[in-house]
Amino acid sequence: MLGLAVAVLVGAAAITYERYDTRTLKRTIRRGEVLCGVNAGLPGFSIPDDKGNWTGFDVDFCRAIAAAIFDDPKKAKFIPLDANERLRELQSRKVDILSRNSTWSMSRETSYDLYFPAVAYYDGEGFMLPRARNIDSALDLDGSKICVQSETTTQLNLADYFRANNMKYQEMKFGKLDDVIKAYDSGQCDTFTADVSQLYALRLNLSKPGDHIILPDVISKEPLAPVVRQRDDDWMMIVKWTLYAMINAEELGISSKNIDEALKSKKPDVMRLVGTEGAYGEVLGLTRNWAVASSATSAITAKFTNAMSEAVRSLKFRVGSISSGAPAASSTRRRSDDGL
């Protein structure tokens, strides 16, 4: 009887581990690198060059986590994931973290046992269409043929917006983002909907970018955030406070260019950030100067703003809002396996 009870307990523990992974930090340290799920190619967020060198906002954040843990930003490995596989691949432990322009929603946390530690970038859904349509408001899109990625929060927002405004549209849905872009560029639809930041980035890849406009209307709230597995508190805390450390470093004007000066500073906020006062790194299981390493990797706001503005300067892109502290209330929208 005792043996049976032990077997039951061991089995229950195994099931719990299968569902709730609580060893990401230990496994990452043992492996010697952070496995980061990213977008396969979205300018400003994550994109590789022809030599396989990754750049972008989400990429820099992964490097900052690697720097916080290993004091080496190069110990981040980037794994491109499609929208329809990213949450399941994180859940199955193919990656340690998603840093992939993903919207924080209640259904994603509850359906996949995942957690969004903090908002990194505030975005919203919008519309792109040919300039020749002479439309300047989303309320004039009645009867449009709209390209959208299927099974996404974008698709749900689109349906809600048109229903709420008593308008009709023809939906042209595609499973992969590349197919959505190709369909729009080839004229299979007369409107393309996605997050505004994504629309401006993807417009660069159209055959004639200048022939297309992005309407000023933003029809949803899309708090983009990194994603980790639930009940893995040590890992979640590192991800969350690395993001906040980067934001604080940007606000305090600390970067790789002046880190030596920051280490000599007598300002309390700077001293706590760089580790010359307090022991904040140790309580996370990191070194005292963990925030120095992560902050020196990139200045989060400046890096992202520069990357995006350089990419779309001629298209007059208005860069979205970088999170400035506490996370916003998460959306309670319906379940979507994919989405932005």
Phi and psi restraints in degrees (value plus and minus 20) as a CYANA .aco file:
   2 LEU   PHI     -83.0   -43.0
   2 LEU   PSI     -61.4   -21.4
   3 GLY   PHI     -81.8   -41.8
   3 GLY   PSI     -59.4   -19.4
   4 LEU   PHI     -83.8   -43.8
   4 LEU   PSI     -62.1   -22.1
   5 ALA   PHI     -83.4   -43.4
   5 ALA   PSI     -61.7   -21.7
   6 VAL   PHI     -83.4   -43.4
   6 VAL   PSI     -62.8   -22.8
   7 ALA   PHI     -81.1   -41.1
   7 ALA   PSI     -60.6   -20.6
   8 VAL   PHI     -83.8   -43.8
   8 VAL   PSI     -63.0   -23.0
   9 LEU   PHI     -85.1   -45.1
   9 LEU   PSI     -61.3   -21.3
  10 VAL   PHI     -84.4   -44.4
  10 VAL   PSI     -62.4   -22.4
  11 GLY   PHI     -82.6   -42.6
  11 GLY   PSI     -61.8   -21.8
  12 ALA   PHI     -84.2   -44.2
  12 ALA   PSI     -59.1   -19.1
  13 ALA   PHI     -84.4   -44.4
  13 ALA   PSI     -59.9   -19.9
  14 ALA   PHI     -84.2   -44.2
  14 ALA   PSI     -61.7   -21.7
  15 ILE   PHI     -83.8   -43.8
  15 ILE   PSI     -62.0   -22.0
  16 THR   PHI     -81.9   -41.9
  16 THR   PSI     -62.2   -22.2
  17 TYR   PHI     -85.0   -45.0
  17 TYR   PSI     -59.9   -19.9
  18 GLU   PHI     -80.3   -40.3
  18 GLU   PSI     -57.2   -17.2
  19 ARG   PHI    -106.7   -66.7
  19 ARG   PSI     -60.5   -20.5
  20 TYR   PHI    -140.0  -100.0
  20 TYR   PSI      83.0   123.0
  21 ASP   PHI    -104.1   -64.1
  21 ASP   PSI     100.2   140.2
  22 THR   PHI    -135.1   -95.1
  22 THR   PSI      -2.8    37.2
  23 ARG   PHI    -144.8  -104.8
  23 ARG   PSI       4.5    44.5
  24 THR   PHI     -81.1   -41.1
  24 THR   PSI     -65.2   -25.2
  25 LEU   PHI     -82.0   -42.0
  25 LEU   PSI     -67.7   -27.7
  26 LYS   PHI     -82.0   -42.0
  26 LYS   PSI     -61.4   -21.4
  27 ARG   PHI     -89.1   -49.1
  27 ARG   PSI     -56.7   -16.7
  28 THR   PHI     -85.9   -45.9
  28 THR   PSI     -63.4   -23.4
  29 ILE   PHI     -84.3   -44.3
  29 ILE   PSI     -61.8   -21.8
  30 ARG   PHI     -85.0   -45.0
  30 ARG   PSI     -58.9   -18.9
  31 ARG   PHI     -91.8   -51.8
  31 ARG   PSI     -55.4   -15.4
  32 GLY   PHI      70.4   110.4
  32 GLY   PSI      -6.2    33.8
  33 GLU   PHI    -182.3  -142.3
  33 GLU   PSI     136.4   176.4
  34 VAL   PHI    -116.3   -76.3
  34 VAL   PSI     106.1   146.1
  35 LEU   PHI    -112.0   -72.0
  35 LEU   PSI      93.8   133.8
  36 CYS   PHI    -136.8   -96.8
  36 CYS   PSI      99.8   139.8
  37 GLY   PHI    -101.1   -61.1
  37 GLY   PSI     104.9   144.9
  38 VAL   PHI    -152.7  -112.7
  38 VAL   PSI     149.1   189.1
  39 ASN   PHI     -88.4   -48.4
  39 ASN   PSI     123.1   163.1
  40 ALA   PHI     -86.7   -46.7
  40 ALA   PSI     -43.2    -3.2
  41 GLY   PHI     156.8   196.8
  41 GLY   PSI      67.6   107.6
  42 LEU   PHI    -151.8  -111.8
  42 LEU   PSI      86.3   126.3
  43 PRO   PHI     -70.5   -30.5
  43 PRO   PSI     114.7   154.7
  44 GLY   PHI      72.7   112.7
  44 GLY   PSI     -48.7    -8.7
  45 PHE   PHI    -125.4   -85.4
  45 PHE   PSI     -80.3   -40.3
  46 SER   PHI    -180.6  -140.6
  46 SER   PSI     102.3   142.3
  47 ILE   PHI    -177.4  -137.4
  47 ILE   PSI     115.9   155.9
  48 PRO   PHI    -112.1   -72.1
  48 PRO   PSI     130.5   170.5
  49 ASP   PHI    -109.3   -69.3
  49 ASP   PSI    -194.2  -154.2
  50 ASP   PHI     -88.6   -48.6
  50 ASP   PSI     -29.7    10.3
  51 LYS   PHI    -123.5   -83.5
  51 LYS   PSI     -15.0    25.0
  52 GLY   PHI      63.5   103.5
  52 GLY   PSI      -7.1    32.9
  53 ASN   PHI    -106.7   -66.7
  53 ASN   PSI     103.3   143.3
  54 TRP   PHI    -110.1   -70.1
  54 TRP   PSI     121.8   161.8
  55 THR   PHI    -158.9  -118.9
  55 THR   PSI     140.5   180.5
  56 GLY   PHI     111.3   151.3
  56 GLY   PSI     149.7   189.7
  57 PHE   PHI     -78.3   -38.3
  57 PHE   PSI     -73.5   -33.5
  58 ASP   PHI     -86.2   -46.2
  58 ASP   PSI     -55.0   -15.0
  59 VAL   PHI     -85.0   -45.0
  59 VAL   PSI     -65.3   -25.3
  60 ASP   PHI     -81.4   -41.4
  60 ASP   PSI     -55.7   -15.7
  61 PHE   PHI     -85.9   -45.9
  61 PHE   PSI     -60.7   -20.7
  62 CYS   PHI     -83.0   -43.0
  62 CYS   PSI     -60.1   -20.1
  63 ARG   PHI     -84.0   -44.0
  63 ARG   PSI     -55.4   -15.4
  64 ALA   PHI     -85.0   -45.0
  64 ALA   PSI     -58.7   -18.7
  65 ILE   PHI     -84.7   -44.7
  65 ILE   PSI     -63.5   -23.5
  66 ALA   PHI     -81.2   -41.2
  66 ALA   PSI     -59.8   -19.8
  67 ALA   PHI     -86.5   -46.5
  67 ALA   PSI     -58.5   -18.5
  68 ALA   PHI     -84.3   -44.3
  68 ALA   PSI     -56.4   -16.4
  69 ILE   PHI    -106.4   -66.4
  69 ILE   PSI     -66.9   -26.9
  70 PHE   PHI    -128.3   -88.3
  70 PHE   PSI     -24.2    15.8
  71 ASP   PHI      39.5    79.5
  71 ASP   PSI      12.5    52.5
  72 ASP   PHI    -173.4  -133.4
  72 ASP   PSI      84.0   124.0
  73 PRO   PHI     -84.9   -44.9
  73 PRO   PSI     -36.3     3.7
  74 LYS   PHI     -96.2   -56.2
  74 LYS   PSI     -29.2    10.8
  75 LYS   PHI    -109.6   -69.6
  75 LYS   PSI      21.3    61.3
  76 ALA   PHI    -140.2  -100.2
  76 ALA   PSI     106.2   146.2
  77 LYS   PHI    -128.3   -88.3
  77 LYS   PSI     108.3   148.3
  78 PHE   PHI    -120.1   -80.1
  78 PHE   PSI     105.5   145.5
  79 ILE   PHI    -137.3   -97.3
  79 ILE   PSI      87.7   127.7
  80 PRO   PHI     -88.9   -48.9
  80 PRO   PSI     113.2   153.2
  81 LEU   PHI    -151.6  -111.6
  81 LEU   PSI     118.1   158.1
  82 ASP   PHI     -91.8   -51.8
  82 ASP   PSI     139.8   179.8
  83 ALA   PHI     -80.2   -40.2
  83 ALA   PSI     -56.8   -16.8
  84 ASN   PHI     -99.7   -59.7
  84 ASN   PSI     -22.0    18.0
  85 GLU   PHI    -141.0  -101.0
  85 GLU   PSI     -33.7     6.3
  86 ARG   PHI     -81.4   -41.4
  86 ARG   PSI     -64.5   -24.5
  87 LEU   PHI     -89.0   -49.0
  87 LEU   PSI     -60.9   -20.9
  88 ARG   PHI     -88.1   -48.1
  88 ARG   PSI     -55.3   -15.3
  89 GLU   PHI     -90.3   -50.3
  89 GLU   PSI     -53.6   -13.6
  90 LEU   PHI     -88.0   -48.0
  90 LEU   PSI     -63.6   -23.6
  91 GLN   PHI     -81.2   -41.2
  91 GLN   PSI     -56.6   -16.6
  92 SER   PHI    -108.4   -68.4
  92 SER   PSI     -14.1    25.9
  93 ARG   PHI      51.9    91.9
  93 ARG   PSI       5.6    45.6
  94 LYS   PHI     -90.4   -50.4
  94 LYS   PSI     -50.5   -10.5
  95 VAL   PHI    -148.6  -108.6
  95 VAL   PSI     140.6   180.6
  96 ASP   PHI    -107.5   -67.5
  96 ASP   PSI     -48.2    -8.2
  97 ILE   PHI    -174.9  -134.9
  97 ILE   PSI     126.4   166.4
  98 LEU   PHI    -120.1   -80.1
  98 LEU   PSI     104.5   144.5
  99 SER   PHI    -147.5  -107.5
  99 SER   PSI      58.1    98.1
 100 ARG   PHI    -166.2  -126.2
 100 ARG   PSI      43.4    83.4
 101 ASN   PHI       8.0    48.0
 101 ASN   PSI      41.4    81.4
 102 SER   PHI    -130.8   -90.8
 102 SER   PSI     113.1   153.1
 103 THR   PHI     -98.2   -58.2
 103 THR   PSI     112.9   152.9
 104 TRP   PHI     -96.7   -56.7
 104 TRP   PSI     101.8   141.8
 105 SER   PHI    -161.2  -121.2
 105 SER   PSI     133.4   173.4
 106 MET   PHI     -81.9   -41.9
 106 MET   PSI     -62.2   -22.2
 107 SER   PHI     -84.3   -44.3
 107 SER   PSI     -53.9   -13.9
 108 ARG   PHI     -89.1   -49.1
 108 ARG   PSI     -56.0   -16.0
 109 GLU   PHI     -89.5   -49.5
 109 GLU   PSI     -63.0   -23.0
 110 THR   PHI     -99.8   -59.8
 110 THR   PSI     -53.7   -13.7
 111 SER   PHI     -99.0   -59.0
 111 SER   PSI     -49.4    -9.4
 112 TYR   PHI    -134.6   -94.6
 112 TYR   PSI     -17.5    22.5
 113 ASP   PHI      37.2    77.2
 113 ASP   PSI      25.6    65.6
 114 LEU   PHI    -135.8   -95.8
 114 LEU   PSI     149.4   189.4
 115 TYR   PHI    -161.2  -121.2
 115 TYR   PSI     116.8   156.8
 116 PHE   PHI    -124.2   -84.2
 116 PHE   PSI      81.3   121.3
 117 PRO   PHI     -82.7   -42.7
 117 PRO   PSI     -57.7   -17.7
 118 ALA   PHI    -187.2  -147.2
 118 ALA   PSI     129.1   169.1
 119 VAL   PHI     -96.6   -56.6
 119 VAL   PSI     109.7   149.7
 120 ALA   PHI    -120.3   -80.3
 120 ALA   PSI     -50.6   -10.6
 121 TYR   PHI    -174.6  -134.6
 121 TYR   PSI     108.5   148.5
 122 TYR   PHI    -114.4   -74.4
 122 TYR   PSI     102.0   142.0
 123 ASP   PHI    -149.4  -109.4
 123 ASP   PSI    -193.8  -153.8
 124 GLY   PHI    -185.8  -145.8
 124 GLY   PSI     136.2   176.2
 125 GLU   PHI     -99.5   -59.5
 125 GLU   PSI     121.8   161.8
 126 GLY   PHI    -162.0  -122.0
 126 GLY   PSI    -187.7  -147.7
 127 PHE   PHI    -153.6  -113.6
 127 PHE   PSI     119.8   159.8
 128 MET   PHI    -138.5   -98.5
 128 MET   PSI     121.4   161.4
 129 LEU   PHI    -174.2  -134.2
 129 LEU   PSI     142.9   182.9
 130 PRO   PHI     -82.0   -42.0
 130 PRO   PSI     118.0   158.0
 131 ARG   PHI     -78.2   -38.2
 131 ARG   PSI     -50.9   -10.9
 132 ALA   PHI     -85.6   -45.6
 132 ALA   PSI     -34.3     5.7
 133 ARG   PHI     -93.9   -53.9
 133 ARG   PSI     -36.1     3.9
 134 ASN   PHI      35.5    75.5
 134 ASN   PSI      25.0    65.0
 135 ILE   PHI    -134.2   -94.2
 135 ILE   PSI     113.8   153.8
 136 ASP   PHI    -143.9  -103.9
 136 ASP   PSI      -9.8    30.2
 137 SER   PHI    -166.0  -126.0
 137 SER   PSI     122.2   162.2
 138 ALA   PHI     -84.6   -44.6
 138 ALA   PSI     -42.9    -2.9
 139 LEU   PHI     -91.2   -51.2
 139 LEU   PSI     -28.8    11.2
 140 ASP   PHI    -120.0   -80.0
 140 ASP   PSI      -6.2    33.8
 141 LEU   PHI    -111.3   -71.3
 141 LEU   PSI     -10.2    29.8
 142 ASP   PHI     -75.1   -35.1
 142 ASP   PSI     109.9   149.9
 143 GLY   PHI      65.4   105.4
 143 GLY   PSI     -14.5    25.5
 144 SER   PHI     -94.5   -54.5
 144 SER   PSI     135.6   175.6
 145 LYS   PHI    -123.1   -83.1
 145 LYS   PSI      90.8   130.8
 146 ILE   PHI    -133.0   -93.0
 146 ILE   PSI     107.2   147.2
 147 CYS   PHI    -104.7   -64.7
 147 CYS   PSI     113.0   153.0
 148 VAL   PHI    -171.6  -131.6
 148 VAL   PSI     129.2   169.2
 149 GLN   PHI     -97.9   -57.9
 149 GLN   PSI     111.6   151.6
 150 SER   PHI     -93.6   -53.6
 150 SER   PSI     137.4   177.4
 151 GLU   PHI      34.0    74.0
 151 GLU   PSI      24.5    64.5
 152 THR   PHI    -147.4  -107.4
 152 THR   PSI     143.2   183.2
 153 THR   PHI     -83.2   -43.2
 153 THR   PSI     -50.1   -10.1
 154 THR   PHI     -79.8   -39.8
 154 THR   PSI     -64.4   -24.4
 155 GLN   PHI     -83.9   -43.9
 155 GLN   PSI     -60.3   -20.3
 156 LEU   PHI     -86.8   -46.8
 156 LEU   PSI     -63.5   -23.5
 157 ASN   PHI     -81.9   -41.9
 157 ASN   PSI     -59.6   -19.6
 158 LEU   PHI     -79.6   -39.6
 158 LEU   PSI     -68.3   -28.3
 159 ALA   PHI     -82.5   -42.5
 159 ALA   PSI     -62.9   -22.9
 160 ASP   PHI     -82.4   -42.4
 160 ASP   PSI     -63.6   -23.6
 161 TYR   PHI     -83.8   -43.8
 161 TYR   PSI     -65.2   -25.2
 162 PHE   PHI     -91.1   -51.1
 162 PHE   PSI     -56.1   -16.1
 163 ARG   PHI     -87.0   -47.0
 163 ARG   PSI     -62.8   -22.8
 164 ALA   PHI     -83.9   -43.9
 164 ALA   PSI     -49.5    -9.5
 165 ASN   PHI    -123.3   -83.3
 165 ASN   PSI      -5.5    34.5
 166 ASN   PHI      33.7    73.7
 166 ASN   PSI      25.4    65.4
 167 MET   PHI    -140.1  -100.1
 167 MET   PSI     140.0   180.0
 168 LYS   PHI    -135.3   -95.3
 168 LYS   PSI     134.2   174.2
 169 TYR   PHI    -175.4  -135.4
 169 TYR   PSI     139.9   179.9
 170 GLN   PHI    -124.8   -84.8
 170 GLN   PSI     101.9   141.9
 171 GLU   PHI    -109.1   -69.1
 171 GLU   PSI     107.4   147.4
 172 MET   PHI    -134.0   -94.0
 172 MET   PSI      78.4   118.4
 173 LYS   PHI    -125.0   -85.0
 173 LYS   PSI     124.5   164.5
 174 PHE   PHI    -158.1  -118.1
 174 PHE   PSI     125.4   165.4
 175 GLY   PHI     -93.2   -53.2
 175 GLY   PSI     -53.4   -13.4
 176 LYS   PHI    -130.5   -90.5
 176 LYS   PSI     123.0   163.0
 177 LEU   PHI     -81.6   -41.6
 177 LEU   PSI     -58.1   -18.1
 178 ASP   PHI     -78.6   -38.6
 178 ASP   PSI     -57.9   -17.9
 179 ASP   PHI     -89.9   -49.9
 179 ASP   PSI     -53.7   -13.7
 180 VAL   PHI     -83.7   -43.7
 180 VAL   PSI     -65.9   -25.9
 181 ILE   PHI     -83.1   -43.1
 181 ILE   PSI     -65.3   -25.3
 182 LYS   PHI     -82.4   -42.4
 182 LYS   PSI     -60.3   -20.3
 183 ALA   PHI     -84.4   -44.4
 183 ALA   PSI     -62.6   -22.6
 184 TYR   PHI     -87.3   -47.3
 184 TYR   PSI     -65.3   -25.3
 185 ASP   PHI     -85.9   -45.9
 185 ASP   PSI     -47.7    -7.7
 186 SER   PHI    -108.4   -68.4
 186 SER   PSI     -22.2    17.8
 187 GLY   PHI      69.0   109.0
 187 GLY   PSI      -6.9    33.1
 188 GLN   PHI     -89.9   -49.9
 188 GLN   PSI     -40.9    -0.9
 189 CYS   PHI    -160.2  -120.2
 189 CYS   PSI     141.5   181.5
 190 ASP   PHI    -126.9   -86.9
 190 ASP   PSI     -15.3    24.7
 191 THR   PHI    -168.8  -128.8
 191 THR   PSI     125.9   165.9
 192 PHE   PHI    -148.6  -108.6
 192 PHE   PSI     108.2   148.2
 193 THR   PHI    -137.8   -97.8
 193 THR   PSI     119.7   159.7
 194 ALA   PHI    -190.4  -150.4
 194 ALA   PSI    -199.2  -159.2
 195 ASP   PHI     -80.2   -40.2
 195 ASP   PSI     126.4   166.4
 196 VAL   PHI     -78.9   -38.9
 196 VAL   PSI     -64.4   -24.4
 197 SER   PHI     -79.5   -39.5
 197 SER   PSI     -57.9   -17.9
 198 GLN   PHI     -89.8   -49.8
 198 GLN   PSI     -58.7   -18.7
 199 LEU   PHI     -80.1   -40.1
 199 LEU   PSI     -65.8   -25.8
 200 TYR   PHI     -84.8   -44.8
 200 TYR   PSI     -58.4   -18.4
 201 ALA   PHI     -89.6   -49.6
 201 ALA   PSI     -64.2   -24.2
 202 LEU   PHI     -93.0   -53.0
 202 LEU   PSI     -45.3    -5.3
 203 ARG   PHI     -79.9   -39.9
 203 ARG   PSI     -48.9    -8.9
 204 LEU   PHI     -80.4   -40.4
 204 LEU   PSI     -47.1    -7.1
 205 ASN   PHI    -110.5   -70.5
 205 ASN   PSI     -22.3    17.7
 206 LEU   PHI     -92.1   -52.1
 206 LEU   PSI     138.5   178.5
 207 SER   PHI     -83.5   -43.5
 207 SER   PSI     -53.7   -13.7
 208 LYS   PHI    -157.2  -117.2
 208 LYS   PSI      59.7    99.7
 209 PRO   PHI     -74.1   -34.1
 209 PRO   PSI     -59.0   -19.0
 210 GLY   PHI     -87.7   -47.7
 210 GLY   PSI     -32.9     7.1
 211 ASP   PHI    -106.6   -66.6
 211 ASP   PSI     -15.4    24.6
 212 HIS   PHI    -147.1  -107.1
 212 HIS   PSI     124.5   164.5
 213 ILE   PHI    -141.0  -101.0
 213 ILE   PSI     137.2   177.2
 214 ILE   PHI    -134.2   -94.2
 214 ILE   PSI     102.2   142.2
 215 LEU   PHI     -86.7   -46.7
 215 LEU   PSI     132.8   172.8
 216 PRO   PHI     -93.6   -53.6
 216 PRO   PSI     -34.5     5.5
 217 ASP   PHI     -88.9   -48.9
 217 ASP   PSI     112.8   152.8
 218 VAL   PHI    -139.0   -99.0
 218 VAL   PSI      96.9   136.9
 219 ILE   PHI    -120.4   -80.4
 219 ILE   PSI     -17.7    22.3
 220 SER   PHI    -173.5  -133.5
 220 SER   PSI     149.0   189.0
 221 LYS   PHI    -126.6   -86.6
 221 LYS   PSI     104.8   144.8
 222 GLU   PHI    -145.5  -105.5
 222 GLU   PSI      66.5   106.5
 223 PRO   PHI     -95.6   -55.6
 223 PRO   PSI      87.8   127.8
 224 LEU   PHI    -106.4   -66.4
 224 LEU   PSI     115.1   155.1
 225 ALA   PHI    -169.7  -129.7
 225 ALA   PSI     134.3   174.3
 226 PRO   PHI     -87.0   -47.0
 226 PRO   PSI     139.4   179.4
 227 VAL   PHI    -152.2  -112.2
 227 VAL   PSI     117.6   157.6
 228 VAL   PHI    -154.5  -114.5
 228 VAL   PSI     154.7   194.7
 229 ARG   PHI    -102.1   -62.1
 229 ARG   PSI     129.5   169.5
 230 GLN   PHI     -90.3   -50.3
 230 GLN   PSI     138.9   178.9
 231 ARG   PHI      41.0    81.0
 231 ARG   PSI       2.3    42.3
 232 ASP   PHI    -136.0   -96.0
 232 ASP   PSI      46.3    86.3
 233 ASP   PHI     -83.1   -43.1
 233 ASP   PSI     -58.5   -18.5
 234 ASP   PHI     -79.0   -39.0
 234 ASP   PSI     -64.7   -24.7
 235 TRP   PHI     -89.6   -49.6
 235 TRP   PSI     -63.7   -23.7
 236 MET   PHI     -79.4   -39.4
 236 MET   PSI     -61.6   -21.6
 237 MET   PHI     -84.1   -44.1
 237 MET   PSI     -59.8   -19.8
 238 ILE   PHI     -84.4   -44.4
 238 ILE   PSI     -64.8   -24.8
 239 VAL   PHI     -82.6   -42.6
 239 VAL   PSI     -67.4   -27.4
 240 LYS   PHI     -82.6   -42.6
 240 LYS   PSI     -68.4   -28.4
 241 TRP   PHI     -99.6   -59.6
 241 TRP   PSI     -38.8     1.2
 242 THR   PHI     -87.2   -47.2
 242 THR   PSI     -62.9   -22.9
 243 LEU   PHI     -81.4   -41.4
 243 LEU   PSI     -66.8   -26.8
 244 TYR   PHI     -85.7   -45.7
 244 TYR   PSI     -55.0   -15.0
 245 ALA   PHI     -84.2   -44.2
 245 ALA   PSI     -60.0   -20.0
 246 MET   PHI     -85.1   -45.1
 246 MET   PSI     -61.1   -21.1
 247 ILE   PHI     -85.7   -45.7
 247 ILE   PSI     -64.1   -24.1
 248 ASN   PHI     -83.4   -43.4
 248 ASN   PSI     -59.5   -19.5
 249 ALA   PHI     -81.9   -41.9
 249 ALA   PSI     -61.1   -21.1
 250 GLU   PHI     -83.6   -43.6
 250 GLU   PSI     -63.1   -23.1
 251 GLU   PHI     -84.5   -44.5
 251 GLU   PSI     -53.7   -13.7
 252 LEU   PHI    -107.6   -67.6
 252 LEU   PSI     -23.4    16.6
 253 GLY   PHI      56.7    96.7
 253 GLY   PSI       5.6    45.6
 254 ILE   PHI    -116.5   -76.5
 254 ILE   PSI     111.1   151.1
 255 SER   PHI    -169.2  -129.2
 255 SER   PSI    -198.2  -158.2
 256 SER   PHI     -82.7   -42.7
 256 SER   PSI     -42.1    -2.1
 257 LYS   PHI     -95.4   -55.4
 257 LYS   PSI     -45.8    -5.8
 258 ASN   PHI    -149.3  -109.3
 258 ASN   PSI       3.9    43.9
 259 ILE   PHI     -84.7   -44.7
 259 ILE   PSI     -54.0   -14.0
 260 ASP   PHI     -84.0   -44.0
 260 ASP   PSI     -58.8   -18.8
 261 GLU   PHI     -87.2   -47.2
 261 GLU   PSI     -59.6   -19.6
 262 ALA   PHI     -83.2   -43.2
 262 ALA   PSI     -55.0   -15.0
 263 LEU   PHI     -87.3   -47.3
 263 LEU   PSI     -39.8     0.2
 264 LYS   PHI    -117.0   -77.0
 264 LYS   PSI     -25.3    14.7
 265 SER   PHI     -84.1   -44.1
 265 SER   PSI     128.5   168.5
 266 LYS   PHI    -127.0   -87.0
 266 LYS   PSI     -12.6    27.4
 267 LYS   PHI     -96.2   -56.2
 267 LYS   PSI     107.8   147.8
 268 PRO   PHI     -74.6   -34.6
 268 PRO   PSI     -64.6   -24.6
 269 ASP   PHI     -82.6   -42.6
 269 ASP   PSI     -61.0   -21.0
 270 VAL   PHI     -89.0   -49.0
 270 VAL   PSI     -63.2   -23.2
 271 MET   PHI     -81.4   -41.4
 271 MET   PSI     -61.1   -21.1
 272 ARG   PHI     -88.0   -48.0
 272 ARG   PSI     -56.4   -16.4
 273 LEU   PHI     -88.2   -48.2
 273 LEU   PSI     -64.0   -24.0
 274 VAL   PHI    -106.6   -66.6
 274 VAL   PSI     -26.3    13.7
 275 GLY   PHI      72.4   112.4
 275 GLY   PSI     -11.6    28.4
 276 THR   PHI    -102.2   -62.2
 276 THR   PSI     -27.6    12.4
 277 GLU   PHI    -157.8  -117.8
 277 GLU   PSI     116.5   156.5
 278 GLY   PHI      63.0   103.0
 278 GLY   PSI     156.5   196.5
 279 ALA   PHI    -154.7  -114.7
 279 ALA   PSI      31.1    71.1
 280 TYR   PHI     -90.9   -50.9
 280 TYR   PSI     -51.5   -11.5
 281 GLY   PHI     -86.5   -46.5
 281 GLY   PSI     -60.8   -20.8
 282 GLU   PHI     -81.0   -41.0
 282 GLU   PSI     -57.5   -17.5
 283 VAL   PHI     -89.1   -49.1
 283 VAL   PSI     -37.0     3.0
 284 LEU   PHI    -114.5   -74.5
 284 LEU   PSI     -20.9    19.1
 285 GLY   PHI      62.4   102.4
 285 GLY   PSI      -2.1    37.9
 286 LEU   PHI    -135.6   -95.6
 286 LEU   PSI    -196.0  -156.0
 287 THR   PHI    -101.6   -61.6
 287 THR   PSI     146.4   186.4
 288 ARG   PHI     -81.6   -41.6
 288 ARG   PSI     -52.1   -12.1
 289 ASN   PHI    -121.0   -81.0
 289 ASN   PSI       5.4    45.4
 290 TRP   PHI     -75.3   -35.3
 290 TRP   PSI     -59.7   -19.7
 291 ALA   PHI     -90.4   -50.4
 291 ALA   PSI     -48.6    -8.6
 292 VAL   PHI     -82.8   -42.8
 292 VAL   PSI     -66.7   -26.7
 293 ALA   PHI     -83.4   -43.4
 293 ALA   PSI     -66.0   -26.0
 294 SER   PHI     -90.0   -50.0
 294 SER   PSI     -58.8   -18.8
 295 SER   PHI     -90.4   -50.4
 295 SER   PSI     -53.7   -13.7
 296 ALA   PHI     -92.4   -52.4
 296 ALA   PSI     -38.9     1.1
 297 THR   PHI     -83.8   -43.8
 297 THR   PSI     -63.3   -23.3
 298 SER   PHI    -186.4  -146.4
 298 SER   PSI     127.6   167.6
 299 ALA   PHI    -108.3   -68.3
 299 ALA   PSI      92.0   132.0
 300 ILE   PHI     -78.1   -38.1
 300 ILE   PSI     -69.2   -29.2
 301 THR   PHI     -88.9   -48.9
 301 THR   PSI     -67.7   -27.7
 302 ALA   PHI     -84.0   -44.0
 302 ALA   PSI     -62.9   -22.9
 303 LYS   PHI     -80.2   -40.2
 303 LYS   PSI     -69.1   -29.1
 304 PHE   PHI     -88.3   -48.3
 304 PHE   PSI     -64.3   -24.3
 305 THR   PHI     -79.5   -39.5
 305 THR   PSI     -64.8   -24.8
 306 ASN   PHI     -84.2   -44.2
 306 ASN   PSI     -62.8   -22.8
 307 ALA   PHI     -81.8   -41.8
 307 ALA   PSI     -65.5   -25.5
 308 MET   PHI     -93.1   -53.1
 308 MET   PSI     -61.9   -21.9
 309 SER   PHI     -88.5   -48.5
 309 SER   PSI     -55.2   -15.2
 310 GLU   PHI     -85.3   -45.3
 310 GLU   PSI     -59.3   -19.3
 311 ALA   PHI     -89.6   -49.6
 311 ALA   PSI     -53.5   -13.5
 312 VAL   PHI    -147.1  -107.1
 312 VAL   PSI       4.8    44.8
 313 ARG   PHI     -74.4   -34.4
 313 ARG   PSI     -64.6   -24.6
 314 SER   PHI     -90.0   -50.0
 314 SER   PSI     -36.0     4.0
 315 LEU   PHI    -119.4   -79.4
 315 LEU   PSI     -13.9    26.1
 316 LYS   PHI      36.9    76.9
 316 LYS   PSI      28.9    68.9
 317 PHE   PHI     -93.6   -53.6
 317 PHE   PSI     113.1   153.1
 318 ARG   PHI    -114.7   -74.7
 318 ARG   PSI      89.0   129.0
 319 VAL   PHI     -83.2   -43.2
 319 VAL   PSI     118.5   158.5
 320 GLY   PHI     -93.1   -53.1
 320 GLY   PSI    -189.3  -149.3
 321 SER   PHI    -117.4   -77.4
 321 SER   PSI     103.4   143.4
 322 ILE   PHI     -99.9   -59.9
 322 ILE   PSI     120.2   160.2
 323 SER   PHI     -78.1   -38.1
 323 SER   PSI     119.8   159.8
 324 SER   PHI    -138.5   -98.5
 324 SER   PSI       1.2    41.2
 325 GLY   PHI     136.0   176.0
 325 GLY   PSI    -141.9  -101.9
 326 ALA   PHI     -82.8   -42.8
 326 ALA   PSI     125.0   165.0
 327 PRO   PHI     -87.5   -47.5
 327 PRO   PSI     128.8   168.8
 328 ALA   PHI     -97.0   -57.0
 328 ALA   PSI     143.8   183.8
 329 ALA   PHI     -83.2   -43.2
 329 ALA   PSI     113.8   153.8
 330 SER   PHI     -96.5   -56.5
 330 SER   PSI     134.9   174.9
 331 SER   PHI     -92.4   -52.4
 331 SER   PSI     128.9   168.9
 332 THR   PHI    -130.2   -90.2
 332 THR   PSI       4.2    44.2
 333 ARG   PHI     -82.4   -42.4
 333 ARG   PSI     143.8   183.8
 334 ARG   PHI     -79.5   -39.5
 334 ARG   PSI     141.3   181.3
 335 ARG   PHI     -83.2   -43.2
 335 ARG   PSI     117.2   157.2
 336 SER   PHI    -162.5  -122.5
 336 SER   PSI     106.7   146.7
 337 ASP   PHI     -88.8   -48.8
 337 ASP   PSI     -48.5    -8.5
 338 ASP   PHI    -137.1   -97.1
 338 ASP   PSI    -151.6  -111.6
 339 GLY   PHI      75.2   115.2
 339 GLY   PSI     156.7   196.7
